[in-house]
């Protein structure tokens, strides 16, 4: 049994509701939110209501450049925090790398010393009492 699709006015009302909720919460509105509100699958929504998306929804989405000064300060805070965190991680990684470089240098010197001072000890030959096994 197929469900009847909502009319254009119902879709417009859903678009208006999603835009209002997004504006109140400070989030960016999405077509997916409209589809969920109406209970319509993505492909079906685009097949039947593409004109409403282009004429009624997209023109009313606030652009990134329309942020107020306080909104920009709010978005800059996470950027500054991320930048600080990344700089700290970079410093920590440089310290760790320096430790590993020193460890590798020491192991290389020890390996060279062990190889240079070693002598080959000839082992006695082993006589085979039985014939070698055939694979």
C-alpha positions in Angstrom: 0.0 0.0 0.0 1.4 3.3 -1.1 1.2 6.3 1.2 -0.1 9.5 -0.3 2.5 12.3 -0.6 1.9 15.5 1.2 0.8 18.5 -0.8 3.0 21.5 -1.6 1.6 23.6 1.3 2.4 20.9 3.8 6.0 20.6 2.5 6.4 24.4 2.7 5.2 24.4 6.3 7.7 21.7 7.1 10.4 23.7 5.4 9.4 26.8 7.4 9.5 24.7 10.7 12.9 23.3 9.9 14.3 26.8 9.1 12.9 28.2 12.3 14.2 25.4 14.4 17.7 25.7 12.8 17.7 29.4 13.3 16.7 29.0 17.0 19.4 26.3 17.6 22.1 28.0 15.6 22.5 25.1 13.3 22.4 25.0 9.5 19.1 23.7 8.1 19.2 20.6 5.9 17.0 18.9 3.4 17.4 15.7 5.4 15.6 17.3 8.4 12.7 18.2 6.1 12.6 14.6 4.8 12.6 13.2 8.3 9.9 15.6 9.5 7.7 14.5 6.6 8.7 10.8 6.8 9.6 10.7 3.1 12.7 8.9 1.7 15.4 11.0 0.2 15.0 10.0 -3.5 11.2 10.4 -3.3 11.4 13.8 -1.8 13.9 15.0 -4.5 11.8 13.4 -7.3 8.6 15.2 -6.2 9.7 18.4 -4.5 12.9 19.5 -6.2 11.2 22.8 -7.3 10.3 23.6 -3.6 13.9 23.0 -2.5 15.2 25.4 -5.1 12.5 28.1 -4.7 11.4 27.9 -1.1 14.3 26.3 0.9 17.7 27.2 -0.6 17.1 31.0 -0.9 16.2 31.2 2.8 19.3 29.4 4.1 21.6 31.9 5.8 25.0 32.1 4.2 28.3 31.7 6.1 29.2 35.4 5.4 26.0 36.7 7.1 27.2 35.8 10.6 27.2 38.6 13.2 30.3 39.6 15.0 29.4 37.6 18.2 28.7 34.6 16.0 32.2 34.9 14.5 33.7 35.1 18.0 31.9 31.9 19.0 33.2 30.1 15.9 36.7 31.4 16.3 36.9 30.0 19.9 36.9 26.4 18.7 39.4 27.2 16.0 41.8 28.8 18.5 41.3 25.8 20.9 42.0 23.3 18.1 45.1 25.4 17.0 46.4 25.3 20.6 45.8 21.6 20.9 47.5 20.9 17.6 50.5 22.9 18.5 50.8 21.1 21.8 50.5 17.7 20.0 53.2 18.8 17.6 55.5 19.7 20.5 54.8 16.4 22.2 55.5 14.5 18.9 58.8 16.4 18.4 59.9 15.4 21.9 58.9 11.7 21.3 60.7 11.7 18.0 63.9 13.1 19.6 63.7 10.3 22.2 63.3 7.6 19.5 66.2 9.1 17.5 68.5 8.9 20.5 67.4 5.3 21.2 68.0 4.3 17.5 71.4 6.0 17.7 72.4 4.1 20.8 71.2 0.8 19.4 73.1 1.4 16.2 76.3 2.0 18.1 75.8 -1.1 20.2 75.0 -3.2 17.1 78.2 -1.9 15.4 80.3 -2.6 18.5 78.9 -6.2 18.9 79.4 -6.9 15.2 82.9 -5.5 15.1 84.2 -7.4 18.2 82.6 -10.7 17.4 84.6 -13.6 16.0 83.3 -16.6 14.1 83.5 -19.7 16.1 83.7 -22.8 13.9 81.4 -25.5 15.0 82.4 -29.1 14.7 80.9 -30.9 11.7 78.2 -33.2 12.5 78.3 -36.6 10.9 75.0 -38.0 9.7 74.3 -41.5 10.7 71.2 -41.8 8.7 70.4 -40.7 5.2 68.7 -37.4 4.8 65.0 -37.6 4.7 63.4 -37.2 1.3 60.6 -34.7 1.1 
